[in-house]
């Protein structure tokens, strides 16, 4: 069992009992800008995935697609019990 860093301690205390996304204002201009950027990046990654790629590059692109989809889903995620 390792020692926690100062950052881990601060983050743990700040988010105790909550998810980080509970602190995001999904109606803000900042979120709208982030959503727009992620949506554009997702379209680009999907287009790239449709091209002729080797197995390693395909896996990397699909990983990025999955992360972008997960990020965009934050807005619609149900609170955990």
N, C-alpha and C positions, 0 to 999 in steps of 0.2 A: 504494500500500500504506500503510494507516494505522497509527498507533501504538496498541498495545493499552492499555486502561485497567488500573489496578491490580486491579480486580475480575476482569477477564478473565484476567490473569496468575495470580492466586490460584486461581481456579476451574480453569484449565488445569493448574496444578501439582497441585492436590488430586485431580483426576479423571484424571490422566495414565494413559492406557492402560485406563481403566475408563469405564463408562457411569454417569451419576448414579444410575440406578435400581439399580445394584449395591450401593448403600449403604442401600437401603430394606429394613426388616424387615417383610416382608409378613404376618408372624404377629402383629405388634404391635397393641395397642389403637388406636394412632394411625392405622395403616393401615386398620383395621376402620371407624373413624369416618369417615375420608376416603372409603373405598369406599361406605359407606352414604350419605353426602352426595352423592357423584357419581351414585350410582344413582338417588336421589330426583330430582336435578336432570335427569338424562337422561330419566326418565319425564315430568317436567314439560315439557321441551323437545319430546319426541315428541308430547305432547298438544297443545302450542301449534302444532306443525308441521301437525297435522291440521286446524287451523282455517283460516279464510279470511284469508290474508295476502297482501300485495303481494309482488312478486318480490324486492325488496331485503330485506324482513324475512324472507321464506322462506330466502333465501341465508344470512342471518345466523344464523338458528335452525339450519339444517343444518350450518353451520360449528361452532356450539357442540356439536351432537350428535356431530359427528366428533371434536372435541377430547375430549369426555367419554368416548367409546368408546376413544379412544387412551389416555387416562389409565387407565381401568379395565383395559386390556389389558397395562399394565406388569407386573402380577402374573404374567402368563402368557407374557411375551415371552422368547424364547430368547436366551441370550447371543450376542453377535456374535463372530465369529471374527476 
